[in-house]
């Protein structure tokens, strides 16, 4: 596999359960699906919504991303709802696709202009018109998905040491920029 990854997650201060979830799922032909899901609110109801989304992603990883988001939307009806970011990387073709709904972030460290953006909305409640963004990327590029429990300041301050492992980078971002007042999740994927 020409992709490596790491992830870090923690519940908000004083809680033992996180309403966030993530998925990093390698599958056929050097492809990888990564997701960060933030169930609305916190606690068990938020965690249940996030886990419903994870179940859909695990079941249908090869679906086109906008259709995958629609499947998750149907699965989350009647739940608390969630915001989520989906990233698919094809390591053989060096292509990336992104679809995001709600206040989840994506930051890419690359010489190329790769600026994923999410549309306002809530999966399971008010799905927007979905926007699938496609990019090509270079070897060594690093993709970061994060929930709103991570301060977006990390995107403007000195970047993490990108020579470290993706797990080290994820741990560092969570440690330096995780908010105590919210569940916080970060996923880091690097092309080798």
ABEGO torsion letter per residue (X at the ends): XABBBBBBBBBBBGBABBABBBBBBBBBGGBBBBBBBBBBEBEAAAAAAAAAAAAAAAABAABBAAAAAAAAAAAABGBAEBBBBBBBBBAAAGBBBBBBBEBBBBBBBBABBBBBBBBBEBBGABBBBBBBBBBBBBBGBBBBBBBAABBAAAAABBBBBAABBAAAAAAAAAAAABBAABBBBBBBBBBX
